[in-house]
Amino acid sequence: MSLRTWSIGQALAVAAVAAVLAPACNPVVHRFDRTTVAASLSKGNEAALVIGEFPLMKVTDGDTIRVAGLDASMRLLGLDTEETFKRKSEYMEFDKGWERYLAEAQAKTSSPVKIPTPLGEEAKHFAEAFFKDVRTVRLERDHPKEIRDFYNRYLAYVFVEKDGKTYNYNVECVRAGMSPYFSKYGYSRRFHKDFVAAQEEARAAKRGIWDPTKQHYTDYDRRLEWWNRRGDFIQAFEIEAADHNNWIVLTHWDALDRLQGKVGREVVILGAIGDIRETAGPTKVLLSRRRTGSLPLIFFDKDVLARSGALEAKGEFVRAHGVITKYYNKYKKQDELQIVVTLPGQIQRELKPPASSEAKDTVPPDMPEATQPEEQVPTDTLNTDAADASDANADARVIEAAEREGRNDSPAPPGAAH
């Protein structure tokens, strides 16, 4: 496609095509909510991987579909298709010319761009064709403990029955070249080999994003290197965590319950730094869990904060080591968990050799010998009122914004835990 072929008129025509896929009949819709989640999890790991079967209602774009019965939207695992054109201003920017459009967008950020492209429109058309005449889809998880992401969206693979065969849409989308294998929040535990093979096939055949003649992002090698580095970091932690019952992935649905059971003990946590709140008192480095709930790492010493690398690690996954303590947040009127960071080595941004020990509660080798929390930092000194007041106001603003939006299908911020 030439620079000017995909004109604003064509873009508007494409945008006018309805993507609603209504079932031929009116099926009974069973609401899937927290009660249903709890019931499925109680059946064991294999059953817990299946979310259920749902009527397909709409294809929004290459990596977004709507189904009836869920109490939240979805994020399709392993996918990150390019954006579609939604506003007149986007068409006008694009109509300046592809190279200028891409260059101007990239000049505004040091991160890889997320802008509407003709390939994003092509991915939407692929999805519409893939799901044509499909009435029901089966949704499954990647891990029984990974249920929702930072924005409360269900994390899902989408399976359909076509021509007597079962297809995993997530993998087929990558095979068609509509998306790279998106490993930014971790590799697929169930279908990693399938995703890798699908991407290699698409790349070799120069399909979609791998076709140099089409208009799409041009930095996928850079993106993949970045995402896979994170995928390696997450995978290494999960492998080591299997042998240590005090190693906890913060995004697991039972993470808070496990942390409650570890109060006063050393833990090692995998989480992404989502926000940093500096006050006149301590600094709170928040490990993302949900949009309105995070685990705070408390820094009383500014020098320790600077040397820990936490300030530079915003948006990244880290390993945080320390003693879990509990304090009463008088602004939120509830007990909350936290970790007080007194040594820079309690934050790790790079992989280190695993500790060699038969003990299940082994502390990584760079941690100081475990002490009672009151010896490390007296409980009555853990007064974080200044930061709590800031948190209360910030959380109120987030909740208000979420309610105002009335949806939770925004893309997750860089490094947000899923």
N, C-alpha and C positions, 0 to 999 in steps of 0.2 A: 504494500500500500504506500503510495507516494505521500509526501509531506502534506499536501493540501487535499488529497482525495477524500479523506474522512472529514467532510465539511460540517459546519454547524447545522445545516439543514438536515443532513443524514443523522447527526447525533440526536436532534430533536425528534426525528421520526422514530429512531430506535427507542428513545425514552417514552414515546407514546404507546408502545406495545405493552399490553397488560400481561402480567406474569402470574395472574391468579389461576391456580389449578384447583377448582372446586370439585369435590367428589360427586360422582354421578347420583348418589343418593344422600340422604341425611343420616349418617351413622350416629350411633349413640356415643357421645364423648364422655369418657371417664376422666375426671380431674386428677392430675398427678401432682401431689403436693408433699409436704414434709412427712405426713403420716405414711404415705405410700413409700417414700424413700426409706423410712425406718423399717417398714415391713419387708422390703426387698433386701435390705442389708442383713436382716436377721436370718435370712435363708442360707447364708454362706457366700464365699467368694465368687463361685461360678454364677450363681443366681443373681448376685449383687451386680454383676457386670451388665445385666440386661435392664434397661430402663423400662422398655415396653414397646408396644405397637400403637401408632397414632395416625389419625387421618392427616394426610398432607394437605395443607391449605394454600400455601403460597411459596413461590421461589422469589426471593428478594434480589439476590445476586449470586455470584459463583460460590461463596462460602456461607450463605445465609438462607435458611428456609424457615418456614413457619408451620407448625403443626397444631392441631387442636388438642386441648387437654393438659398442656404443661402450664404451670403457674409462673413460668419465666421463659425467656428466650434461650437460644442455644449458641454455643461457640463450637464449630465443627473442628475437631482435632486434626492436626497435621496440615491444615490449610491456611493460606493467606493469599487469596486472589487479589488482583489489583482492583482499584475502586471504580465504580460506575459514575457517570455524569448525572447529577441530581438538580443542579441549579443553573440558571441562565448565565450567571457570572462565570461558571466553570467552562461552559461552552465557548464563551467569548474569549477567555484566556487561551483555550486550546486553539481557537481559530486564528491566533497570531502566528501559528506555525509550530509544529511538533518540537523541533530542536530548541526554539526559544522558550516554549512553554515548559519543557523539562528543565532547561538551564535556570530559568527564573525561579522555579519551585525549589530546585536544589540549592540555590544561593541563599534561601531563607532558613536553611537548617544544616547542621553538621551531621545529622542522622540521615539514613536512607529515606527518601521521600515517600509519602502516601498520598497520591493524587489520582484523580480519575484519568483513565486511559482507554483507548480503543480496545486494548486487550482485556481490560476490566469488563467492558461491554460484551466482548466475545465470551468471557467466562460465564457471564450471566446467561447468554444464549445457549452455551453448552449445558448448563444446569437445567434450563427450561426443556431442552430436548431430552436430556437424560431422564427427567422426571415426568415426561409426557405420558399420560394415561396411567401413571402410578397413583393409586388411591391411598395406600397405607405404607408407612415406612416403619422399620424397626430401629430403635435407638439403643445403642450400647455404650458403656463406659470403657475407659482404658484401664482403670484401676478401681477396685471396690471402694477405696478411700478417697478418690479424687472425684467429687460430685459436681461442684460448682466452681466458677472462677471468681476473680476479684469483684466483678460486677454482678455476681449472683447468677450468671448464666450457666445452664447445664452444659457440661463437657461431653460431647457425643460423637460417635461414629454413626453414619446413616446407612442402613442396609435396605436394599430393595430386591424384590423378586421380579425378574424379567426373563421371558422366554425359557422358563423352567430352571433358571440359574439365579444364584444369590450374588449380588454385587455390593461391594463396599464403596459407596460414592466417594468417600474421602480419598481412597487410593486411586480410583478411576479418574478423579479430577486431576491428580498429579500426573497420572499416565497420559492424559490428554494434553499436558503442558499448560493447563490453566492456572496452576499454582506450583510453587516449589514445595518441597517437603519442609514444612514449617516446624522446626525443632527448637524454637526460641524458648519455650517453656518446658522443654524436656522431650526426649525421644519417645516415640510410641513404644510402649512396653509390649503390646500385642502384635503390632503389624510393622515393626521397624524394617524388617527385610523386604516386606512388600512395598513400602514407601520408597526405600532406596532403589529397588529394582524398577519401580514405576518411573522414578525420576531419571534414572539412567536411560531407560527406554525412550522417554520423551526427549531427553537432551540429544541422544544419538539421532533421533528422527527429526530433530529441529521443529518440534511442535510448540505452538503457543509462545510462551515466554522465552523459549529457546530458539525461536525463529528470528534471525537478525533482520529480516525484511519487515517485520511487524513493529508497531509502535507500542513499546512497553518499557518498563524500568530496565536500565542497562547495567545495573550493579549487582546482579544476583550472586556472583561469586563472592563479593564482599559480604552480602547478607548471609549466605550460607556459612561462611567461615565464622562469622559472629554468632549465629544461632547454634552452630554445632559445638562451638567452644562452651557455650552455656549448657547445651545438652550433655556434654561430657562431664561438666561440673556436677550437674544434678544427678546423673547416672552414678558417678563415683560415690556420692554421698549415700544414695539409696542402697548401693551394694554394701558399703560399710555399716550402714544403719541396721541391716539385717542381723548383724552379730552383736548389736549393742542396744539394750532396751531403753537407754536414756538418750538415744539419737532420734530426733523427731522432725519430720517434715511438716512445716507449719500449715500447709494447705490441706493436709489430710483432715477429714471430717471429725476425727476423734482427737486431734492435736491438743485442743484445750483441755479435754478431760485427762489426757495423759500428762500434760503439764501440771494440772491441779494435783495429780498424784505424786509429782516430783518436787513439790514446794520444799525448800530447804536443802535441795540436792543439786549436784552438778548435772547439767544437760548440754547437749549439742544440738543446735537448731539450724535447719536449712530454711532460709527465707529471703525475700527480696526487699531491699530498702526502698520503701515507697515515698517516705517523706521525712524531713528533718526539721524539727521545731526547736529553735534556739530561744531561750528566755534569759531573764536576768539571773535565774537560778540554773538548774541543770539543763542539759540539752537532751531532747528525746529523739532517738533514731528509731523510726517505726518500721518494723518488719511487716509487710503487707500480708493480710489474711483475707479480709473482706473490705468493701469500700468504706464502711463505717466502723471497722474494728481491726486493730493491729496490735502486735506485741511490742511494747516499748523497750528499747535498750537505753538505760539511763547513764549519762556521762556527767559527773560532777566536775571532772577535771578537763579543762579545755585542751591541755597539752596531750592528754591521753586520747581525746577525741581526734585531734589533728594527726597524731602518730598512728592511730588505728586504721586510717584510710577510709573510714566510713563516709566522710564528706565527699570524697571522690567516687564512692561506690553507689551513689544514689541511682536507682534503677537497675542495679545488679543483684545477682544472688550472692549471698555470703553464708559462711558458717559462723554462727555466734555461740560462744561457749560461756558458761557462767552458772551461778546459783539462781534458781527460780525463787523469787520472794513475792509476797503478797502484801498489798497495802490498800487502804481505804481511800478511794477517790471521792472527796466530799462534794465535788461539783457534779459528778455523775451519780453520787449516792450509791456506790457499789464497790465491792472488792475487785481489784484488778491485779493481774500478774505482771511481773517485770523482771528484767535482768540488769543489775548494776555492773557497769563495765569499769574496772579499775586498772586493767592492763591492756596495752595496745594489741597484744597477741590473742585477745579474746575474740577478735574479728579476723576471719581469714577470707581473703579474696581469691587465693590461688590454691590449687590442690596440693596436699602434702601427703607423704606416706602414711597409711593407716597405722594406728597403734597396734602393737603386737601383744596381746594379752588374752587369756582365756576368760577373764572376768567380763560379765555382761555390761556392767556399768563403768567400763573403762573410760577415763578422761584422755583426750588427745595429748600427745607428748609435749606440746607447747604450753599446756595449762599448768598453773601452780598446783601444788598438792592441795587437795580438797580440805577446806576448813568449814567450821560451822558458820552460817551466814552472819550471826551476830558478832563473830570475831573479825570477819572480813569487812563488813560495813554494818554498824549498829542499826537495828531496826528503826529506832527513833530518829535517825538522821535521813531516812528515806522520804523526806518530805518534798514532794514534787508539786506543791500547790500552784506555783507560778506556771509550770508547764501544763498542769491539769486545767487551769482556767482557759489557757489558749486552746487546748484540745477540745474542751467542751464547746467553745465557740466555733472552732473549725468543723467539728463533727455536726453541729447544728446546721452549718452552712451546706455541708455535703448532703445531709438528709433533705434539706429544703430544696437543693438543686435537683436531687434525684426525683423527688416528688413532682417538681415542676416539669421535669422532662417527661415523666410518665412512662419511661421505658428504660431498659438496661442493656441495649444492644450497641453501646458505644465501644470502640476498640479499647482494649486494655492498654494502660500506659506502659512505657518501656520497663520491662523487668517485673511487672506486676505479677504476683503469684497467682496461679490458676486454681 
